[in-house]
Amino acid sequence: MLFINVNIANVKLQEIPMFKKIILVVSSLLFAASIFAASGNYITNNKKPIVVNAKNATFTIKLMSNATTGYSWLLSHYYPNTMIRPISRQYVAPNKMMPGAAGYELWTFKVTKAGFRVPQIGYIQLIYARSWEVKKGQVMTFEVVSNDS
């Protein structure tokens, strides 16, 4: 049997056969890939346009949020409403339950079939504010481009 002397994460593997090491490495990679896949493919930056095609017409915007302060993201407007439809909004609490810790909000939108008849540009505007102080809020505008191919 072939043995390799490897030290990974302070675990000595010198006495484990090669086959078991390969199984361990492959399992670790699959676990890491599953965590990455579960984290989703979220848009977090409004500096670049969100390019959407007909095969993947749904997209999700992820924004930091702290519900304990009274602040949340509010949908100000989306244009054109024949192209973009809001689907859902979800608040995700922080992993560590510390006072004042921020979570995030997931805003899911879909480009409609009409949005792919011709390539179009649309906009989504969200405001981070308390519901009674909307005019003082932080505004984020996202550009959405439909690509018919």
VEXKOLLUM-783550 format. One record per residue (C-alpha): x, y, z; residue number from 0; residue in three letters. Coordinates in steps of 0.2 Angstrom, whole numbers, plus 5000, padded with zeros to 4 digits. Layout:
! VEXKOLLUM-783550
<pt><px>X</px><py>Y</py><pz>Z</pz><i>NUM</i><aa>ALA</aa></pt>
...
***
This chain:
! VEXKOLLUM-783550
<pt><px>5000</px><py>5000</py><pz>5000</pz><i>0</i><aa>MET</aa></pt>
<pt><px>5006</px><py>5018</py><pz>4996</pz><i>1</i><aa>LEU</aa></pt>
<pt><px>5007</px><py>5030</py><pz>5010</pz><i>2</i><aa>PHE</aa></pt>
<pt><px>5009</px><py>5049</py><pz>5009</pz><i>3</i><aa>ILE</aa></pt>
<pt><px>5015</px><py>5061</py><pz>5023</pz><i>4</i><aa>ASN</aa></pt>
<pt><px>5003</px><py>5076</py><pz>5022</pz><i>5</i><aa>VAL</aa></pt>
<pt><px>4998</px><py>5088</py><pz>5035</pz><i>6</i><aa>ASN</aa></pt>
<pt><px>4981</px><py>5096</py><pz>5031</pz><i>7</i><aa>ILE</aa></pt>
<pt><px>4973</px><py>5108</py><pz>5044</pz><i>8</i><aa>ALA</aa></pt>
<pt><px>4983</px><py>5100</py><pz>5058</pz><i>9</i><aa>ASN</aa></pt>
<pt><px>4978</px><py>5083</py><pz>5054</pz><i>10</i><aa>VAL</aa></pt>
<pt><px>4992</px><py>5071</py><pz>5050</pz><i>11</i><aa>LYS</aa></pt>
<pt><px>4987</px><py>5059</py><pz>5036</pz><i>12</i><aa>LEU</aa></pt>
<pt><px>5003</px><py>5049</py><pz>5036</pz><i>13</i><aa>GLN</aa></pt>
<pt><px>4995</px><py>5033</py><pz>5041</pz><i>14</i><aa>GLU</aa></pt>
<pt><px>4980</px><py>5034</py><pz>5029</pz><i>15</i><aa>ILE</aa></pt>
<pt><px>4981</px><py>5024</py><pz>5013</pz><i>16</i><aa>PRO</aa></pt>
<pt><px>4981</px><py>5034</py><pz>4996</pz><i>17</i><aa>MET</aa></pt>
<pt><px>4963</px><py>5028</py><pz>4991</pz><i>18</i><aa>PHE</aa></pt>
<pt><px>4956</px><py>5035</py><pz>5008</pz><i>19</i><aa>LYS</aa></pt>
<pt><px>4965</px><py>5052</py><pz>5005</pz><i>20</i><aa>LYS</aa></pt>
<pt><px>4958</px><py>5054</py><pz>4988</pz><i>21</i><aa>ILE</aa></pt>
<pt><px>4940</px><py>5050</py><pz>4995</pz><i>22</i><aa>ILE</aa></pt>
<pt><px>4944</px><py>5063</py><pz>5009</pz><i>23</i><aa>LEU</aa></pt>
<pt><px>4949</px><py>5077</py><pz>4996</pz><i>24</i><aa>VAL</aa></pt>
<pt><px>4935</px><py>5073</py><pz>4984</pz><i>25</i><aa>VAL</aa></pt>
<pt><px>4922</px><py>5074</py><pz>4998</pz><i>26</i><aa>SER</aa></pt>
<pt><px>4930</px><py>5090</py><pz>5004</pz><i>27</i><aa>SER</aa></pt>
<pt><px>4929</px><py>5098</py><pz>4987</pz><i>28</i><aa>LEU</aa></pt>
<pt><px>4911</px><py>5092</py><pz>4985</pz><i>29</i><aa>LEU</aa></pt>
<pt><px>4906</px><py>5099</py><pz>5002</pz><i>30</i><aa>PHE</aa></pt>
<pt><px>4914</px><py>5116</py><pz>4997</pz><i>31</i><aa>ALA</aa></pt>
<pt><px>4905</px><py>5116</py><pz>4980</pz><i>32</i><aa>ALA</aa></pt>
<pt><px>4888</px><py>5113</py><pz>4989</pz><i>33</i><aa>SER</aa></pt>
<pt><px>4891</px><py>5128</py><pz>5001</pz><i>34</i><aa>ILE</aa></pt>
<pt><px>4896</px><py>5139</py><pz>4986</pz><i>35</i><aa>PHE</aa></pt>
<pt><px>4880</px><py>5133</py><pz>4976</pz><i>36</i><aa>ALA</aa></pt>
<pt><px>4869</px><py>5136</py><pz>4991</pz><i>37</i><aa>ALA</aa></pt>
<pt><px>4876</px><py>5154</py><pz>4993</pz><i>38</i><aa>SER</aa></pt>
<pt><px>4867</px><py>5159</py><pz>4977</pz><i>39</i><aa>GLY</aa></pt>
<pt><px>4872</px><py>5170</py><pz>4963</pz><i>40</i><aa>ASN</aa></pt>
<pt><px>4867</px><py>5187</py><pz>4969</pz><i>41</i><aa>TYR</aa></pt>
<pt><px>4870</px><py>5205</py><pz>4962</pz><i>42</i><aa>ILE</aa></pt>
<pt><px>4878</px><py>5216</py><pz>4975</pz><i>43</i><aa>THR</aa></pt>
<pt><px>4885</px><py>5230</py><pz>4965</pz><i>44</i><aa>ASN</aa></pt>
<pt><px>4875</px><py>5243</py><pz>4956</pz><i>45</i><aa>ASN</aa></pt>
<pt><px>4890</px><py>5249</py><pz>4946</pz><i>46</i><aa>LYS</aa></pt>
<pt><px>4888</px><py>5237</py><pz>4932</pz><i>47</i><aa>LYS</aa></pt>
<pt><px>4872</px><py>5233</py><pz>4923</pz><i>48</i><aa>PRO</aa></pt>
<pt><px>4863</px><py>5217</py><pz>4926</pz><i>49</i><aa>ILE</aa></pt>
<pt><px>4862</px><py>5208</py><pz>4910</pz><i>50</i><aa>VAL</aa></pt>
<pt><px>4848</px><py>5195</py><pz>4909</pz><i>51</i><aa>VAL</aa></pt>
<pt><px>4844</px><py>5183</py><pz>4895</pz><i>52</i><aa>ASN</aa></pt>
<pt><px>4828</px><py>5173</py><pz>4891</pz><i>53</i><aa>ALA</aa></pt>
<pt><px>4835</px><py>5157</py><pz>4898</pz><i>54</i><aa>LYS</aa></pt>
<pt><px>4839</px><py>5165</py><pz>4915</pz><i>55</i><aa>ASN</aa></pt>
<pt><px>4826</px><py>5179</py><pz>4917</pz><i>56</i><aa>ALA</aa></pt>
<pt><px>4826</px><py>5179</py><pz>4936</pz><i>57</i><aa>THR</aa></pt>
<pt><px>4839</px><py>5188</py><pz>4946</pz><i>58</i><aa>PHE</aa></pt>
<pt><px>4842</px><py>5192</py><pz>4964</pz><i>59</i><aa>THR</aa></pt>
<pt><px>4849</px><py>5208</py><pz>4972</pz><i>60</i><aa>ILE</aa></pt>
<pt><px>4857</px><py>5205</py><pz>4989</pz><i>61</i><aa>LYS</aa></pt>
<pt><px>4859</px><py>5221</py><pz>5000</pz><i>62</i><aa>LEU</aa></pt>
<pt><px>4865</px><py>5223</py><pz>5018</pz><i>63</i><aa>MET</aa></pt>
<pt><px>4851</px><py>5227</py><pz>5030</pz><i>64</i><aa>SER</aa></pt>
<pt><px>4849</px><py>5230</py><pz>5049</pz><i>65</i><aa>ASN</aa></pt>
<pt><px>4831</px><py>5227</py><pz>5054</pz><i>66</i><aa>ALA</aa></pt>
<pt><px>4835</px><py>5231</py><pz>5072</pz><i>67</i><aa>THR</aa></pt>
<pt><px>4838</px><py>5249</py><pz>5068</pz><i>68</i><aa>THR</aa></pt>
<pt><px>4821</px><py>5251</py><pz>5059</pz><i>69</i><aa>GLY</aa></pt>
<pt><px>4830</px><py>5252</py><pz>5042</pz><i>70</i><aa>TYR</aa></pt>
<pt><px>4825</px><py>5242</py><pz>5028</pz><i>71</i><aa>SER</aa></pt>
<pt><px>4826</px><py>5242</py><pz>5009</pz><i>72</i><aa>TRP</aa></pt>
<pt><px>4810</px><py>5249</py><pz>5000</pz><i>73</i><aa>LEU</aa></pt>
<pt><px>4806</px><py>5247</py><pz>4982</pz><i>74</i><aa>LEU</aa></pt>
<pt><px>4804</px><py>5265</py><pz>4976</pz><i>75</i><aa>SER</aa></pt>
<pt><px>4801</px><py>5261</py><pz>4957</pz><i>76</i><aa>HIS</aa></pt>
<pt><px>4805</px><py>5250</py><pz>4943</pz><i>77</i><aa>TYR</aa></pt>
<pt><px>4804</px><py>5255</py><pz>4925</pz><i>78</i><aa>TYR</aa></pt>
<pt><px>4797</px><py>5249</py><pz>4913</pz><i>79</i><aa>PRO</aa></pt>
<pt><px>4784</px><py>5239</py><pz>4922</pz><i>80</i><aa>ASN</aa></pt>
<pt><px>4781</px><py>5229</py><pz>4906</pz><i>81</i><aa>THR</aa></pt>
<pt><px>4799</px><py>5223</py><pz>4907</pz><i>82</i><aa>MET</aa></pt>
<pt><px>4803</px><py>5220</py><pz>4925</pz><i>83</i><aa>ILE</aa></pt>
<pt><px>4792</px><py>5212</py><pz>4939</pz><i>84</i><aa>ARG</aa></pt>
<pt><px>4796</px><py>5211</py><pz>4957</pz><i>85</i><aa>PRO</aa></pt>
<pt><px>4794</px><py>5193</py><pz>4963</pz><i>86</i><aa>ILE</aa></pt>
<pt><px>4799</px><py>5193</py><pz>4982</pz><i>87</i><aa>SER</aa></pt>
<pt><px>4809</px><py>5201</py><pz>4996</pz><i>88</i><aa>ARG</aa></pt>
<pt><px>4816</px><py>5191</py><pz>5010</pz><i>89</i><aa>GLN</aa></pt>
<pt><px>4826</px><py>5197</py><pz>5026</pz><i>90</i><aa>TYR</aa></pt>
<pt><px>4840</px><py>5185</py><pz>5031</pz><i>91</i><aa>VAL</aa></pt>
<pt><px>4845</px><py>5188</py><pz>5049</pz><i>92</i><aa>ALA</aa></pt>
<pt><px>4864</px><py>5188</py><pz>5054</pz><i>93</i><aa>PRO</aa></pt>
<pt><px>4872</px><py>5171</py><pz>5058</pz><i>94</i><aa>ASN</aa></pt>
<pt><px>4878</px><py>5178</py><pz>5075</pz><i>95</i><aa>LYS</aa></pt>
<pt><px>4865</px><py>5185</py><pz>5086</pz><i>96</i><aa>MET</aa></pt>
<pt><px>4874</px><py>5200</py><pz>5092</pz><i>97</i><aa>MET</aa></pt>
<pt><px>4865</px><py>5216</py><pz>5096</pz><i>98</i><aa>PRO</aa></pt>
<pt><px>4865</px><py>5228</py><pz>5081</pz><i>99</i><aa>GLY</aa></pt>
<pt><px>4872</px><py>5215</py><pz>5069</pz><i>100</i><aa>ALA</aa></pt>
<pt><px>4867</px><py>5217</py><pz>5051</pz><i>101</i><aa>ALA</aa></pt>
<pt><px>4859</px><py>5204</py><pz>5040</pz><i>102</i><aa>GLY</aa></pt>
<pt><px>4854</px><py>5206</py><pz>5022</pz><i>103</i><aa>TYR</aa></pt>
<pt><px>4839</px><py>5207</py><pz>5011</pz><i>104</i><aa>GLU</aa></pt>
<pt><px>4836</px><py>5197</py><pz>4995</pz><i>105</i><aa>LEU</aa></pt>
<pt><px>4826</px><py>5205</py><pz>4982</pz><i>106</i><aa>TRP</aa></pt>
<pt><px>4821</px><py>5194</py><pz>4967</pz><i>107</i><aa>THR</aa></pt>
<pt><px>4815</px><py>5201</py><pz>4950</pz><i>108</i><aa>PHE</aa></pt>
<pt><px>4810</px><py>5194</py><pz>4934</pz><i>109</i><aa>LYS</aa></pt>
<pt><px>4811</px><py>5200</py><pz>4916</pz><i>110</i><aa>VAL</aa></pt>
<pt><px>4795</px><py>5197</py><pz>4908</pz><i>111</i><aa>THR</aa></pt>
<pt><px>4793</px><py>5189</py><pz>4890</pz><i>112</i><aa>LYS</aa></pt>
<pt><px>4789</px><py>5206</py><pz>4884</pz><i>113</i><aa>ALA</aa></pt>
<pt><px>4806</px><py>5212</py><pz>4890</pz><i>114</i><aa>GLY</aa></pt>
<pt><px>4814</px><py>5200</py><pz>4877</pz><i>115</i><aa>PHE</aa></pt>
<pt><px>4805</px><py>5205</py><pz>4862</pz><i>116</i><aa>ARG</aa></pt>
<pt><px>4819</px><py>5218</py><pz>4858</pz><i>117</i><aa>VAL</aa></pt>
<pt><px>4834</px><py>5222</py><pz>4869</pz><i>118</i><aa>PRO</aa></pt>
<pt><px>4829</px><py>5234</py><pz>4882</pz><i>119</i><aa>GLN</aa></pt>
<pt><px>4836</px><py>5244</py><pz>4897</pz><i>120</i><aa>ILE</aa></pt>
<pt><px>4826</px><py>5245</py><pz>4913</pz><i>121</i><aa>GLY</aa></pt>
<pt><px>4829</px><py>5252</py><pz>4930</pz><i>122</i><aa>TYR</aa></pt>
<pt><px>4826</px><py>5247</py><pz>4948</pz><i>123</i><aa>ILE</aa></pt>
<pt><px>4827</px><py>5259</py><pz>4962</pz><i>124</i><aa>GLN</aa></pt>
<pt><px>4828</px><py>5254</py><pz>4980</pz><i>125</i><aa>LEU</aa></pt>
<pt><px>4829</px><py>5265</py><pz>4995</pz><i>126</i><aa>ILE</aa></pt>
<pt><px>4837</px><py>5261</py><pz>5012</pz><i>127</i><aa>TYR</aa></pt>
<pt><px>4827</px><py>5270</py><pz>5025</pz><i>128</i><aa>ALA</aa></pt>
<pt><px>4815</px><py>5270</py><pz>5040</pz><i>129</i><aa>ARG</aa></pt>
<pt><px>4797</px><py>5269</py><pz>5033</pz><i>130</i><aa>SER</aa></pt>
<pt><px>4794</px><py>5286</py><pz>5041</pz><i>131</i><aa>TRP</aa></pt>
<pt><px>4810</px><py>5294</py><pz>5034</pz><i>132</i><aa>GLU</aa></pt>
<pt><px>4810</px><py>5289</py><pz>5016</pz><i>133</i><aa>VAL</aa></pt>
<pt><px>4816</px><py>5306</py><pz>5009</pz><i>134</i><aa>LYS</aa></pt>
<pt><px>4832</px><py>5304</py><pz>5020</pz><i>135</i><aa>LYS</aa></pt>
<pt><px>4836</px><py>5287</py><pz>5014</pz><i>136</i><aa>GLY</aa></pt>
<pt><px>4851</px><py>5280</py><pz>5004</pz><i>137</i><aa>GLN</aa></pt>
<pt><px>4846</px><py>5277</py><pz>4986</pz><i>138</i><aa>VAL</aa></pt>
<pt><px>4853</px><py>5263</py><pz>4975</pz><i>139</i><aa>MET</aa></pt>
<pt><px>4848</px><py>5261</py><pz>4956</pz><i>140</i><aa>THR</aa></pt>
<pt><px>4851</px><py>5246</py><pz>4946</pz><i>141</i><aa>PHE</aa></pt>
<pt><px>4852</px><py>5245</py><pz>4927</pz><i>142</i><aa>GLU</aa></pt>
<pt><px>4844</px><py>5230</py><pz>4919</pz><i>143</i><aa>VAL</aa></pt>
<pt><px>4848</px><py>5225</py><pz>4901</pz><i>144</i><aa>VAL</aa></pt>
<pt><px>4838</px><py>5212</py><pz>4892</pz><i>145</i><aa>SER</aa></pt>
<pt><px>4847</px><py>5202</py><pz>4880</pz><i>146</i><aa>ASN</aa></pt>
<pt><px>4836</px><py>5192</py><pz>4867</pz><i>147</i><aa>ASP</aa></pt>
<pt><px>4850</px><py>5179</py><pz>4863</pz><i>148</i><aa>SER</aa></pt>
***
